[in-house]
Amino acid sequence: MDTSKLVSIKEATSVQTLEASEDQKHQDICQQFGFIRRVKGDGNCFYRALCFTLVESLLYSEHTHPIERFREKLMRSQEVLLSAGFDEGAFEGLLNAFNRVLDRLETDACEETLLDLFNDQDTSDCMVQYLRLLTSAHLQCRADFFQNFVEAPNFKVYCTQEVEAMSMECDHVEILALSEELDVSLCIISMEGSDGHLTYHTIPEGSQPFLYLLYKTSHYDILYKHRDHWK
């Protein structure tokens, strides 16, 4: 991947060969997924990967007015942030930047434009930061549940320091919270472990995923099944 890029172009997994490894895990990835898109490893890779593939899916959705429907969901998410105690001034500019991306894609819905937007550092980071705040807000609004899975003496401090702060790697609890808040289903394919087999984590559990992320060594990239690599 070009290290200057936050999000790469799509590459065929058979060509990319995932570091030219011949082990079974890499072979399984190539058999199940036709394309991979690399995301820069800057501590924000999960949020940026999820954001990119979610917005990308809107461009090729069969639903009516998918971008407008997603925009409405984003606008409603302000209420979650306010309920969690965030000041509107803390997220208004971030949300406006997110909406400008959607505005641009409504008039120019192509992959090149999407990549340009996500590789603009300021624009891309605004979207990532908004998702981080939204994740924190969801966690705090459901603190009675989520604090049971976080080893921290102060749950709000955890959200501030570990979730809202840029470049902080996320954990399973944040992934679950954001998937719930955005009402998206995803599958994380993990290459960790020494048993020679991939591990599949569907979030929320039991749902039918439509977004796929590859996890390896604390890093996330985007995967595309052979049948749904968009266009």
N, C-alpha and C positions, 0 to 999 in steps of 0.2 A: 504493500500500500504506500502511496505517496504520503510521506509523513506530514506534509503541509496541509493535507486534506482532513477535514473532520469526518466526512463520510465519503467513501469511495464509489466508483462506478461498480456495476454488477460484473462479476466474473463467473464463468462456468466452473463448478467445483471440480470437474474432471481435468480442466486445464490448470486451475489453481493448485490442485492436488493437496491443498491444506498442508503445506510444508513438506511435500513430497514424501510423506510417510506411507509405508506399506502396511501398517498395522490394521487390524480389523475395524477399529473405530473410524478411521479415516475412510476406509472402503465403504462402510455403512453410510457415512455422511454423503459420499458421492452417489451411492445407489438411491438414497431417499430424497436428496435435495439437488436440484439442478444448478442453483446459483448461490453465491455468497456475496455479501456486501460488507466490507470492512468498516469499522468505526474506530476513531482514534481513541487510544487508551489513555485518557486524561482524568480518570476517576468519575467521569460523567457518562461513560459509554452505555450503561443500561438505559438511562433516561433519554439519551440522544438516539439510541437504536430504536427504542420503543416509539418515540415520537416520530422518527422518520418513517418507519414501516407502517405506522398507523395512518399518518397523513398520506403516504404513498397509496395505501389501500383505498383511500377516498377517490383517487383519480380514476380508478378502474372499477369502482363499485357498481353493482347492478341496481342498487337502490335509487330511489328518486331523490335528487338534490342532496347527495351525501355530505358535501362540504357545508351546506347551510345547516344541516342537521347537527353536524359536529360543532359548528359555531354556536348553535343554540345550547348545546351541552356545555361548552366552555363558558358561555355567559352565565349559565345557571351555577357553575362551579364557584362563582364569586361568593355566593351565599354560604358555601362551606367554609371558605376562607374567613369571611366575616364572623361566622359562628364560632370559629376557632380562636377568634380574638385578633386576627390580622387587621391592621389599618389599611384602608383602601389604597392609600398612597404607596404602600409597600409592594402592591402587585398590579396596579392599574397600568403602568407603563409596560410591564411584561405582557400583560394580556393584550394590550394594543398592538404590540409587536407581533404576537401570535396571530391576531386578526388580520394584520397586514399581509402576512404570509398566505392566509386563506383567501384574502381578496385577490392577491396576485395569481394564485392557482385557479381561481374561478375564471380568469380571463386568459390564462396561459397554462393550461393543464398538461404539462409535459415533464418528463423526467429530468431534462436538462435544467429547466427552471427550478424544479424541486431541489436538485443538487446545488445549484447556485445559491439558493436561499439557505440551505442547511450548512453550506461551507462558508457563509459569511459569519465570522466569529460572533459579532454582536447580536445578530438576528438569531443565530442558532443557540447561543447561550441564554438569550431571553426566554426562549421556549423551554429550555432545560430548567432554568431557574423557576419558571412558573410551575412546571410539573413537580419540582422539588417542594415548593410551598404547598401545592395542592396535596401532595403525599403527606406532608407534615400535618396539614389541616385535617385530613381524613383520619390519621392516626390519633390526633388529639380529640376529635369528636367521638371516637370510639375507644378512648383510652382504657375504659374498664376491660375491654377485650384484649387489645394489643399490648398493653403494658405487661401482660403475663408472659410474653415471648421476648421481652427485651431485658437484658441484664444491665440495668442502669438505676442508680439510686433516685434519680429525678427524671421522670418521663419527658417533661417539657424541655428540660435541658438537653436530653438525648435528641429530641426532634430538632432543636435549634442547632446543635453542634454537629450531629451526624446525618441529618436528613436535609435540612435547608441549605447547609453550606455547600458551595460548589466544590467539585473535585473529590468529594467524599464518596467512597464506594458504597453501594447499597447492599442490603441483606434481604433475605426472603420476606421479612415482615413488610418492608417498604414496597417490594414488588406486589405482594398481595394487596396492600392498601391502595396502590395506584390502579391496579387492574379493577378493583371493586369500584373505585371512584369514577373511572372512565367507562366502566362496564364493557371491558374488552377481555377476551380470552386468548391466552398465549401459551405456547409450549416452549420451555427452555430445555434444550438438548445439551446435556453436560458430558464433557469428555474427561471429567475428573475420575479418579479411581484407577485401580490396577487390575480389574477383573477382565479387561479387554472388551467390555460392552458399553455402549452408550446408555445414559440414564435420562429418562424423560420426566420432566416435571410440568404437569399441566396446571395452569392457574387461571381461574379457580379450579379446584379439584373436581373432576367429573364433567367439566364443560367441554365443548368442542372448539379447539383452538383454531384461529385463522391467522395468527401471527407466530413466527418461529424465530427464536434467538439461539445462537450457539454460545455456550459458556465454556471457557477454558482459561485456567490460571487467572481467575478473578477478572476476566474480560468477556465482553459480549460483542458479538457480530450478528448480522442479519442473515437468515437463511430463507431460501425460496424453494418450495417443493417443485418437482418437475412440471406439475400440472398448473401451477399458479404463479409463474414468474412474471405476471402482469403482461406487458407488451414489449 
